[in-house]
Amino acid sequence: MKISISESAKKQFMEDNNKNYRIFIKGYGWGGPVFGLAQGEPQEEDETYTIDNINFSVEKDISDLIPGFHIEYYKGIFQRGYVVYVDGASRSC
């Protein structure tokens, strides 16, 4: 699985000073599953990946179906946080 990280997300990961994150399904939208990112240790059945000294874990069922993820970080007036896209998917509805 490929996980790419935007420069803004890399900077925020360094500021957060946490090395373990978990990608998970946080709900379903019109286009299918919506993925989230949270600080946390890998679960027993997770696949783990290390990118730029940051550990990501993904449920095995998800990693078997999804080719990869792209992680971005947005910081605006009304919204701030990490956003996880399926690699190659459109960034808008």
N, CA, C and O atoms as a DFTB+ gen file, in Angstrom:
372 C
 N C O
     1  1       0.841      -1.174       0.000
     2  2       0.000       0.000       0.000
     3  2       0.890       1.242       0.000
     4  3       1.918       1.296       0.675
     5  1       0.471       2.216      -0.762
     6  2       1.190       3.485      -0.835
     7  2       0.468       4.515       0.036
     8  3      -0.751       4.664      -0.052
     9  1       1.219       5.217       0.868
    10  2       0.668       6.327       1.645
    11  2       1.528       7.542       1.345
    12  3       2.729       7.543       1.615
    13  1       0.912       8.579       0.784
    14  2       1.634       9.818       0.514
    15  2       1.138      10.890       1.488
    16  3      -0.006      10.869       1.941
    17  1       2.039      11.824       1.791
    18  2       1.744      12.856       2.790
    19  2       2.106      14.215       2.205
    20  3       3.212      14.394       1.695
    21  1       1.188      15.169       2.271
    22  2       1.470      16.520       1.786
    23  2       2.487      17.194       2.706
    24  3       2.687      16.764       3.843
    25  1       3.119      18.241       2.211
    26  2       4.099      18.970       3.024
    27  2       3.453      19.577       4.264
    28  3       4.053      19.570       5.339
    29  1       2.229      20.105       4.125
    30  2       1.555      20.694       5.289
    31  2       1.252      19.636       6.346
    32  3       1.335      19.913       7.543
    33  1       0.899      18.423       5.909
    34  2       0.638      17.334       6.862
    35  2       1.933      16.886       7.535
    36  3       1.940      16.626       8.738
    37  1       3.040      16.792       6.770
    38  2       4.320      16.405       7.366
    39  2       4.719      17.394       8.460
    40  3       5.165      16.999       9.537
    41  1       4.552      18.674       8.170
    42  2       4.895      19.710       9.154
    43  2       4.047      19.550      10.423
    44  3       4.563      19.651      11.537
    45  1       2.756      19.302      10.248
    46  2       1.880      19.159      11.411
    47  2       2.183      17.885      12.190
    48  3       2.123      17.886      13.419
    49  1       2.510      16.793      11.486
    50  2       2.896      15.562      12.183
    51  2       4.091      15.828      13.093
    52  3       4.125      15.348      14.226
    53  1       5.071      16.589      12.608
    54  2       6.255      16.910      13.410
    55  2       5.889      17.769      14.623
    56  3       6.420      17.565      15.714
    57  1       4.983      18.727      14.429
    58  2       4.548      19.570      15.541
    59  2       3.759      18.774      16.577
    60  3       3.873      19.024      17.777
    61  1       2.957      17.814      16.108
    62  2       2.162      16.990      17.026
    63  2       3.043      16.068      17.856
    64  3       2.661      15.653      18.951
    65  1       4.228      15.748      17.330
    66  2       5.208      14.923      18.047
    67  2       4.634      13.567      18.464
    68  3       4.975      13.037      19.521
    69  1       3.767      13.020      17.628
    70  2       3.241      11.680      17.862
    71  2       3.681      10.818      16.692
    72  3       3.678      11.284      15.552
    73  1       4.048       9.608      16.939
    74  2       4.586       8.756      15.884
    75  2       3.646       7.636      15.454
    76  3       3.993       6.865      14.559
    77  1       2.471       7.523      16.061
    78  2       1.557       6.427      15.738
    79  2       0.165       6.952      15.397
    80  3      -0.487       7.611      16.206
    81  1      -0.273       6.639      14.169
    82  2      -1.593       7.059      13.704
    83  2      -2.301       5.871      13.084
    84  3      -1.672       4.932      12.596
    85  1      -3.628       5.930      13.113
    86  2      -4.436       4.841      12.575
    87  2      -5.439       5.410      11.581
    88  3      -6.161       6.357      11.889
    89  1      -5.479       4.821      10.379
    90  2      -6.448       5.197       9.356
    91  2      -7.628       4.248       9.498
    92  3      -7.451       3.034       9.591
    93  1      -8.840       4.810       9.515
    94  2     -10.034       4.004       9.756
    95  2     -11.201       4.540       8.936
    96  3     -11.153       5.663       8.434
    97  1     -12.236       3.740       8.805
    98  2     -13.467       4.196       8.152
    99  2     -14.285       4.928       9.198
   100  3     -14.671       4.355      10.217
   101  1     -14.550       6.224       8.932
   102  2     -15.323       6.988       9.918
   103  2     -16.781       7.155       9.520
   104  3     -17.581       7.685      10.290
   105  1     -17.124       6.708       8.334
   106  2     -18.511       6.782       7.891
   107  2     -18.606       6.501       6.404
   108  3     -17.636       6.094       5.766
   109  1     -19.803       6.728       5.863
   110  2     -20.034       6.487       4.438
   111  2     -20.722       7.697       3.839
   112  3     -21.625       8.279       4.440
   113  1     -20.282       8.068       2.646
   114  2     -20.875       9.188       1.927
   115  2     -21.397       8.714       0.578
   116  3     -21.519       7.515       0.329
   117  1     -21.704       9.678      -0.289
   118  2     -22.221       9.353      -1.613
   119  2     -21.235       8.516      -2.420
   120  3     -21.642       7.646      -3.190
   121  1     -19.946       8.776      -2.249
   122  2     -18.930       8.083      -3.031
   123  2     -18.375       6.836      -2.369
   124  3     -17.436       6.230      -2.885
   125  1     -18.937       6.443      -1.239
   126  2     -18.438       5.269      -0.535
   127  2     -17.888       5.640       0.828
   128  3     -18.334       6.616       1.433
   129  1     -16.924       4.873       1.320
   130  2     -16.413       5.123       2.666
   131  2     -15.649       6.450       2.772
   132  3     -14.999       6.898       1.827
   133  1     -15.754       7.051       3.946
   134  2     -15.006       8.264       4.285
   135  2     -13.998       7.847       5.350
   136  3     -14.358       7.241       6.360
   137  1     -12.735       8.179       5.111
   138  2     -11.677       7.722       6.008
   139  2     -11.254       8.826       6.961
   140  3     -11.295      10.010       6.626
   141  1     -10.849       8.418       8.152
   142  2     -10.363       9.341       9.165
   143  2      -8.976       8.929       9.624
   144  3      -8.480       7.856       9.279
   145  1      -8.363       9.804      10.408
   146  2      -7.030       9.572      10.943
   147  2      -7.044       9.960      12.408
   148  3      -7.513      11.042      12.761
   149  1      -6.540       9.095      13.258
   150  2      -6.496       9.369      14.690
   151  2      -5.177       8.876      15.267
   152  3      -4.559       7.951      14.740
   153  1      -4.762       9.503      16.346
   154  2      -3.584       9.015      17.046
   155  2      -3.966       7.701      17.713
   156  3      -5.035       7.587      18.313
   157  1      -3.092       6.717      17.605
   158  2      -3.407       5.450      18.242
   159  2      -2.458       4.340      17.848
   160  3      -1.787       4.394      16.817
   161  1      -2.425       3.356      18.681
   162  2      -1.575       2.190      18.466
   163  2      -2.265       1.225      17.501
   164  3      -3.493       1.192      17.427
   165  1      -1.474       0.440      16.762
   166  2      -2.068      -0.550      15.854
   167  2      -2.863      -1.599      16.629
   168  3      -2.518      -1.956      17.755
   169  1      -3.930      -2.079      16.003
   170  2      -4.708      -3.180      16.556
   171  2      -4.100      -4.488      16.059
   172  3      -3.249      -4.481      15.169
   173  1      -4.528      -5.592      16.622
   174  2      -3.930      -6.894      16.338
   175  2      -3.937      -7.260      14.851
   176  3      -2.947      -7.795      14.352
   177  1      -5.011      -6.987      14.146
   178  2      -5.136      -7.387      12.742
   179  2      -4.718      -6.295      11.757
   180  3      -4.915      -6.464      10.554
   181  1      -4.156      -5.199      12.216
   182  2      -3.792      -4.088      11.338
   183  2      -2.512      -4.353      10.558
   184  3      -1.629      -5.084      11.005
   185  1      -2.436      -3.739       9.381
   186  2      -1.196      -3.675       8.616
   187  2      -0.517      -2.374       9.037
   188  3      -1.195      -1.365       9.226
   189  1       0.793      -2.377       9.187
   190  2       1.492      -1.164       9.602
   191  2       2.476      -0.727       8.517
   192  3       3.076      -1.548       7.824
   193  1       2.618       0.591       8.396
   194  2       3.495       1.205       7.402
   195  2       4.226       2.363       8.072
   196  3       3.646       3.071       8.896
   197  1       5.491       2.559       7.725
   198  2       6.261       3.672       8.263
   199  2       6.686       4.579       7.115
   200  3       7.362       4.142       6.183
   201  1       6.288       5.833       7.193
   202  2       6.635       6.835       6.187
   203  2       7.202       8.037       6.929
   204  3       6.552       8.584       7.820
   205  1       8.417       8.451       6.562
   206  2       9.072       9.610       7.192
   207  2       9.078       9.506       8.719
   208  3       8.809      10.486       9.414
   209  1       9.383       8.319       9.233
   210  2       9.446       8.048      10.679
   211  2       8.107       8.205      11.394
   212  3       8.067       8.406      12.608
   213  1       7.030       8.116      10.652
   214  2       5.686       8.167      11.234
   215  2       5.030       6.820      10.938
   216  3       5.038       6.359       9.797
   217  1       4.470       6.199      11.954
   218  2       3.839       4.882      11.815
   219  2       2.345       5.030      11.556
   220  3       1.638       5.732      12.281
   221  1       1.882       4.357      10.513
   222  2       0.460       4.342      10.190
   223  2      -0.013       2.904      10.257
   224  3       0.676       1.996       9.793
   225  1      -1.178       2.697      10.828
   226  2      -1.788       1.373      10.829
   227  2      -3.128       1.475      10.117
   228  3      -3.828       2.484      10.207
   229  1      -3.467       0.396       9.403
   230  2      -4.696       0.328       8.626
   231  2      -5.292      -1.050       8.843
   232  3      -4.574      -2.049       8.837
   233  1      -6.606      -1.108       9.033
   234  2      -7.254      -2.409       9.172
   235  2      -6.923      -3.266       7.962
   236  3      -6.931      -2.773       6.834
   237  1      -6.636      -4.533       8.179
   238  2      -6.233      -5.428       7.096
   239  2      -7.280      -5.479       5.988
   240  3      -6.921      -5.488       4.810
   241  1      -8.570      -5.513       6.336
   242  2      -9.625      -5.553       5.328
   243  2      -9.565      -4.328       4.412
   244  3      -9.805      -4.434       3.209
   245  1      -9.244      -3.172       4.987
   246  2      -9.136      -1.946       4.187
   247  2      -7.886      -2.007       3.311
   248  3      -7.949      -1.694       2.122
   249  1      -6.767      -2.401       3.881
   250  2      -5.515      -2.412       3.122
   251  2      -5.555      -3.412       1.975
   252  3      -4.828      -3.252       0.995
   253  1      -6.392      -4.441       2.078
   254  2      -6.534      -5.406       0.988
   255  2      -7.336      -4.823      -0.179
   256  3      -7.181      -5.280      -1.312
   257  1      -8.186      -3.829       0.071
   258  2      -9.075      -3.282      -0.954
   259  2      -8.627      -1.946      -1.535
   260  3      -8.944      -1.638      -2.684
   261  1      -7.898      -1.150      -0.760
   262  2      -7.527       0.208      -1.164
   263  2      -6.066       0.214      -1.615
   264  3      -5.203      -0.312      -0.911
   265  1      -5.776       0.804      -2.783
   266  2      -4.382       0.807      -3.263
   267  2      -3.467       1.741      -2.469
   268  3      -2.258       1.518      -2.401
   269  1      -4.036       2.777      -1.876
   270  2      -3.214       3.713      -1.118
   271  2      -4.023       4.892      -0.625
   272  3      -5.201       5.042      -0.951
   273  1      -3.363       5.732       0.174
   274  2      -3.999       6.920       0.730
   275  2      -3.104       8.134       0.527
   276  3      -1.885       8.018       0.406
   277  1      -3.738       9.295       0.492
   278  2      -3.017      10.566       0.492
   279  2      -3.539      11.351       1.690
   280  3      -4.749      11.481       1.871
   281  1      -2.624      11.876       2.513
   282  2      -3.008      12.610       3.722
   283  2      -2.617      14.068       3.559
   284  3      -1.479      14.383       3.212
   285  1      -3.576      14.956       3.813
   286  2      -3.343      16.395       3.771
   287  2      -3.745      16.997       5.110
   288  3      -4.474      16.383       5.890
   289  1      -3.256      18.214       5.363
   290  2      -3.634      18.934       6.580
   291  2      -4.143      20.309       6.176
   292  3      -3.482      21.035       5.433
   293  1      -5.325      20.660       6.672
   294  2      -5.917      21.961       6.391
   295  2      -6.006      22.754       7.681
   296  3      -6.358      22.218       8.732
   297  1      -5.684      24.027       7.590
   298  2      -5.805      24.912       8.749
   299  2      -6.424      26.213       8.256
   300  3      -5.758      27.046       7.641
   301  1      -7.701      26.366       8.539
   302  2      -8.433      27.546       8.115
   303  2      -9.125      28.195       9.290
   304  3      -8.935      27.802      10.441
   305  1      -9.919      29.181       8.987
   306  2     -10.634      29.906      10.036
   307  2     -11.640      29.003      10.747
   308  3     -11.734      29.023      11.974
   309  1     -12.386      28.216       9.985
   310  2     -13.456      27.407      10.562
   311  2     -13.148      25.916      10.624
   312  3     -13.888      25.155      11.248
   313  1     -12.078      25.499       9.992
   314  2     -11.787      24.066       9.934
   315  2     -10.287      23.849      10.026
   316  3      -9.488      24.597       9.463
   317  1      -9.935      22.802      10.752
   318  2      -8.523      22.451      10.886
   319  2      -8.428      20.960      11.142
   320  3      -9.183      20.413      11.946
   321  1      -7.498      20.297      10.457
   322  2      -7.289      18.879      10.720
   323  2      -6.782      18.126       9.518
   324  3      -6.650      18.667       8.420
   325  1      -6.502      16.865       9.756
   326  2      -6.024      15.971       8.715
   327  2      -7.203      15.482       7.885
   328  3      -8.299      15.266       8.401
   329  1      -6.957      15.314       6.592
   330  2      -7.956      14.754       5.688
   331  2      -7.300      13.601       4.944
   332  3      -6.189      13.730       4.430
   333  1      -8.000      12.471       4.893
   334  2      -7.464      11.271       4.259
   335  2      -8.274      10.985       2.988
   336  3      -9.495      10.838       3.034
   337  1      -7.570      10.909       1.864
   338  2      -8.185      10.581       0.574
   339  2      -7.670       9.230       0.116
   340  3      -6.543       8.842       0.423
   341  1      -8.513       8.516      -0.625
   342  2      -8.041       7.318      -1.305
   343  2      -7.135       7.817      -2.416
   344  3      -7.504       8.728      -3.157
   345  1      -5.950       7.227      -2.538
   346  2      -4.980       7.660      -3.534
   347  2      -5.596       7.612      -4.930
   348  3      -6.116       6.577      -5.347
   349  1      -5.536       8.727      -5.647
   350  2      -6.066       8.805      -6.993
   351  2      -7.515       9.260      -7.055
   352  3      -8.045       9.465      -8.147
   353  1      -8.168       9.424      -5.908
   354  2      -9.558       9.857      -5.899
   355  2      -9.637      11.371      -6.029
   356  3      -8.687      12.088      -5.713
   357  1     -10.764      11.836      -6.489
   358  2     -11.007      13.272      -6.609
   359  2     -11.017      13.908      -5.223
   360  3     -11.470      13.293      -4.258
   361  1     -10.529      15.112      -5.127
   362  2     -10.473      15.816      -3.845
   363  2     -11.751      16.584      -3.544
   364  3     -11.819      17.288      -2.536
   365  1     -12.763      16.463      -4.393
   366  2     -14.021      17.165      -4.152
   367  2     -15.194      16.322      -4.619
   368  3     -15.019      15.350      -5.353
   369  1     -16.400      16.703      -4.187
   370  2     -17.603      15.971      -4.576
   371  2     -17.999      16.330      -5.981
   372  3     -18.993      15.815      -6.493
